[in-house]
Amino acid sequence: MTRESFAQQAAMTGPFRYDHVGSFLRPDRLKKARKDNTDGIISDDKLRTIEDEEIKGIVEEQKKAGHLAITDGEFRRRWWHLDFLEGLTGVEGFEPEQGYQFKGIKTKAWLVRVIDKLDFPNDHPFIEHFRFLKSVVGDEHVAKQTIPSPNMLYTDYSFVEGVYDDRAQFRKDLAAAYKKAIKAFYEAGCRYLQLDDVAWAVLIPTEKDSEEVKADKREKQQYFKQIINEALEDKPDDLVVTMHICRGNFRSTWAMSGGYDPVAKTIFEEVKVDGFFLEYDDERSGTFEPLKYLTRKDATVVLGLVSSKIGELEKRETIKARIKEASEYVPSDQLALSPQCGFASTEEGNILTEAQQWEKMKFVKDVAEEVWND
């Protein structure tokens, strides 16, 4: 199947049969520029110029790899989520005692918290970032914007007594802020938006959870669903919004484990996004059986079967077999293929080379074309 026929099938909005989550390894030049800016060696304007140049480069690399969905690689961010959240009205960044805990490693210490009533400001920098991306992507590809799900703010040490004494009002304002964000991206020309949402993985029960904790996690499923659905209430018909779910991605490590089973019914039956990017690169993600809850015919499941954590290339026949296995639960024409997460959810990046990164991207495209051309 040709690139053109894939594009026609997806109406040039996505998700595409071969797609990706969005972030890429930061080039050394960009890393140095950001450090020099922090150290006061170069100005903000100089940093922005270097970012612009490197983003143009990553756009071209995605095109060379044959992909239709094009992101800015998240090159202007330190984190996949905190930079965006910190730009919301009523939110500030702060340095906690320690960072996020991953398998055998911790991130640097930085979080966000709510200090005032929530809103989405007209001058949020991500809107201008998207305008730049769209200007360099061109008409033959789709500029894809990634932002953290609103649920990331609800779970990320953000609730502050005295700012919102009523959690229901907090959820309402959070959804309203995101509704404004979605409108702003749309008006800037965005037609493909992805909500990155690790929060669902936090709700997967563990053996150590008490019955009280398990009940709290079940209750939060409803809150998470409510916040997203309220944010999407006024979504234009020609805007595709997808949701990416993984279990943590930092320096090729992970933070959580567990299948989708406990949250699948809520996610697949009730969350009103147009597609789901799902981590499925190893046994930590469980089986495909939870996909049975996706009975909608208007949603795509993008199978994250190719690991962005390791440089070794997967076996082609193994990936094709797993796609066939998933098709026992979701029709093949509602499936697609991608890496399980981005290659650099934080500026540090995963432990593989840029050459291996692009091998993975091309591999995803080649396998998808083989599968859906049979």
N, C-alpha and C positions, 0 to 999 in steps of 0.2 A: 504494500500500500504506500502510495507516495505521500510526501509532506503535504501537497496541495489537497489531497483527498482527506487526510486527517484534519486539516484546517477547516475544510468545508463541513465535515461531520460535526465538529465542535463549534461551528458558526463563528470561528475566530474569537472566541471569548474564553474558552477553557472550561473545565480541565481538559487537557489534551491526552491522547493515548500515552504519550511519553511526556512527562512533566517533571517538576522538581520543586522542592520546598522553598528555596529562595536564597539562602546565604552561601557565600563562597569564601575560600581562604583569602585572607588579606595579603596583598603583595607586600614585600619588605619595604618598598618605597612609601607605601601608605602607613605602615606601622611606624616607620621612622618619623614621618611628618606629624603624626598624631603625638608622638612622644616629644618632638621638638616644640610643638604647639603648647603642650602641657608645661614644658620647661621654660616657655617664654622666648624660645629661639626664633620661631616663626610666628607670624600674625594669623589671626582667624581667616583673613582673606586669602593668605597664601595656602593655608590648609585646605580651604574650600576649592581653590584652583587645582590642587593636587588630587583632591577627592573627585572633582569633575573629570579630570583626565583619566584617572584609574577606573572610574565608572564607565566611561566611554570604552575603555579597553575590555572590561568584563562583559559589557553588552556585546561586543564583537566576538568574544570567545564563546558566548552562548549561541550566537548565530552560527559560528563555525561548527559547533557540536551538533547543529541541526535542530535546535529546539525553537519552538514557537513562542512559548511563555518566557519573557525576559524580565529579570529583576535587576536592581542596582547592586546585588550581592550583599546588601545591608552594609555597604562600605562606609556609610556615615555614622554607623552605630558602634558602641562598645558592647552592648548587650542586645539580644534579639527582642527584648521586651521593655527593659527599664527606661531606655531613651525615649520611647514613645509615651510611656505612662508618666514620666517625669515632666513631659510637655503639657499635660492636662492641667487646667485650672484647678487649684486646690490640692495639688500633689507636689511633694518635694522629695528629692533624693537625700539619703543620709548614710552615714557609715556605721553599721552595727558592729557588734563585738566580733562576729565571724560571718563568712560568706555561706553560700549554699553547699550542702554536703553531697558529694557524689561518691561513687564507688572508689574508695581509696584516695580521694583528693577533694579539696575544697576550692571554691572560686575565691576571687578577691572579695573583700567585704564591701558590698554596696546594696542597698535596698531602697524602696520607696514607701512613703506613708502619706495618708490623707491628713491635711492640716486645715482644710476649709471646704466649703461646699463645692461639689464637682461641676465642671463644665468643660466643653471643648472650645478652646480659644480660636478666633479667626486667624491668628498668626502662628498656629502650630507649625513648626518647621517641616514636618513630614509632608505637608501639602506642597510646599515649594520643592521639596526633594522629589516628589512624584512628578511634578511638572517638568523638571529637568530630565528625569528618566524618560518620560513620554517623548520629549523633544528629540532624544537621540535614538530611540528604538525604531521609529519609522512606521510605515503603514502595513508592512508585510509581516510584522510580528506584533505580539500583544504585550504591552507593559503591565506587568503583574506587581501589585503592591501587597506587601506582607506587614501585618501589625499584630500585636498581641491581642488575644481575646480579652474582653472586659472581665472575664472570670479571673484573669491573672491579678487584677487589682483587688478583687474581692478576697482572694486567698493570701495575698502577699503582705501580711502584717500591716494591712492598710486601714483596717477599721479602728477608728480612734474615738473613744468615749469623749463626749463633750463637743465633737464636731457633728456626729450623727448619733444621737441617742436612740434613734429609730432605724433599725437595720432595713426595714422595708423601704423607707425613704432613701436610704443609701443605695439600695439596689435600683430604685426608680431613677435616681439622679445619674447613676452610673450608666444605665441603659440609655437615658436621654443624651448624655455626653457622647456616647458611641453613635447614636442615631445622627447627631450633628456631624460627627467625624465621617460617617459613611456618605452623608450628603455632600460634604466638602470634597471628598475624594472623587465622587461622581462628577461634581461640577468642574473639577480639575481635569476630567477626561478619563478617569479610571473606570474600566469595565470588568476588571478581574481583581478581586480582593480576597486575601486569605487571612483568616483569624487563626493565630497560633495559640494552642490551648493545652498546656501541660496540666492544667488544673484537674481535668477529668481523671488523669492517672493517679492524682492524690486521693481520689475517692475510691480507688480499688482497695477493698479490705485486706488486711494482713492477718497473719495468725496471732499477732500480738494485740490486735484491737479488742477492746472490751465491747460488750453488747451496746453500751452507751455510745461509744465511738462509731460503731457500725451504723447505728440508727442516725447519728449526726451526718454521716456520709450519705446515707440514703436521702435525708432531707435536703442536703446541699445539691444533690442532683437536680432537684426541682428548681432550686434557686438559679443554678447555672443555666438550665434550659430557659427559664423565664427571662433572665437578663439578656441572653443572646436574641431570643425571639422578639423581645420588645425593641431591641436595637434595630432589628431588621423589619419592623412593621411597615415602614415607608420605603423600603428598598425598591428602586426602579426595576422593571421587568428585564431590562437589558444589562443589568449589573449582576455578574456571577459572584457569589460569596461562598467560599469554601472554608472548611475548618481542618486544621492539622493537629493531630494528637500524637504525642510521643511521651517517653518516660525519662526525659532528660538527655542532654547532649552537650558534654563539655570535655574537651581534650580527649575525645574518643572514649569517654566513660559514660555511665548512666547513673540515674538516681533512684529509679523505681522499677518494680517488676509486677507482672500480673496480667492476665488476659482481660479482654474487654467485657467479659460476661456480666459483671455486676452493673455496668453502666450502659450496656449495648441497647437495651430496650428504649431507654430514655433518649439516647443519642440518635439512634437510627430511625425511631418512630416519631420523635417529637421535636427535635432541634431542626429548625427550618432553614438550613443552609442548602446549597446546591450540590455540594460534594464533600467528601471526607478523605483527607490524606491520612493514612493509617500506618503507623510503625509496625512492620511485620518482618524484620530482618533476622530475628533469632527467636529462640524459645521463650524469652521473657514476655513476648506479646501474646502468647497463647495460640489457640487454634483459630481457624476461620469460622467456626460454628456460630459465633455471635452475629455474623453477617446475615443470618437468617431473618433478623428483625428488620432488615432493610427491604421493605415491601414496596416502597415508592418506586415509580418508573422514571421519575424526573431527577434522580440523584446519581452521581458517579462516585464510585469507590476507587481511590487511587492507592494501589497496593505498594507500600514502601518496602519492597523486597530486597533492594540493593543497598548495602550498608555504606553510609558516609563516614563511618568510624574507622574503617580499615582500608588500606590501599589495595589489598589483594582482590582481584576481580572474581566475582562469583561464577559458577559454572552455568553456562547458558541454558542447558537442558534442565537443570534444577529449577531455575527461575520460571521457565516455561511450564514445568510440571506443577509448580505452586500456583501459578495463575489458573491453570486448568482445575486444580483443587478448589480454589476460591470460587470458580464459576459454578460449582455445585450448589452454592448458596446465593450468589448474585449472578444474573445473566452476563455473559461475556461482554455484550455491548454496553454494559454499565460499569465495566472495569477499565482501569488504566494502570500504568506503571511509573514508579518514581524511586529515587533514593528514600530511605526511611526518615531522614531529617536533612537539615542543611549541613554544609561542610564546615561551617563556622558560626555556631549559635552565639558565640562571643568572639571578640576580636582576637583571642588567642588561637582559635581554630583547632580542628581535629588533627590527629597525628597521621598525616599522609601528605604526599607531595601534590603540587598543582598539576603535574602531569597525570598522576593517578586520579585526581579529581575529574579531569576532563575525559580520561578513559572511562570512568564510571558514567559520566553524562552521555557519552556516545554509546556506551553499552546499553543504557536504558532505552535510547532511541532505537537501536538496532534490534533488540529483543522485542520491543513493542511492535515494530513493523513486521517482524516475522510472525508473531502471534496473531495479530489481527489482519494478516494478509493470507493466512492459511484457509 
